[in-house]
């Protein structure tokens, strides 16, 4: 059985790679690529996969290896590349993340509306990777789910 990773999805420039590096405890230079990158804990999805609807099938396929899907929204970018209800495509938990929350807090309402339109339920995580805002809460959420799943499996095995 393959190890499940956290899939990180978002448009180009929204902070995916910075978040992925933080989740993988990687402090080296940013690595940009046109391919999916399987890190220690994550699957880094290039922005082109979400910006081109014909690539959705690749996202759905790669999500089979995901424990969670993080969908990122950048309040500094007024554009919208996601299809309505997009989050319902995935079978694993989908978490809404508002990146760069320290740069334009006045646009946070618009970011929340985007996440709701995608079909993602609250709570939403407001993060800033450079200053660490919200990272602890997001990591707690991501790590909390795995022990619950293991406990459920253990209970099922005892029946």
Secondary structure, 3 states (H helix, E strand, C coil): CCCCEEEEECCCCCCHHHHHHHHCCCCCCCCCCCCCEECCCEEECCCHHHHCHHHHHHHHHHHHHEEEEEEEEECCCCCCCCCCCHHHHCCCEEEEEEECCCCCHHHHHHHHHHHHHCCCCCCCEECECCCCECHHHHHHHHHHHHHHHHHHHHHHHHC
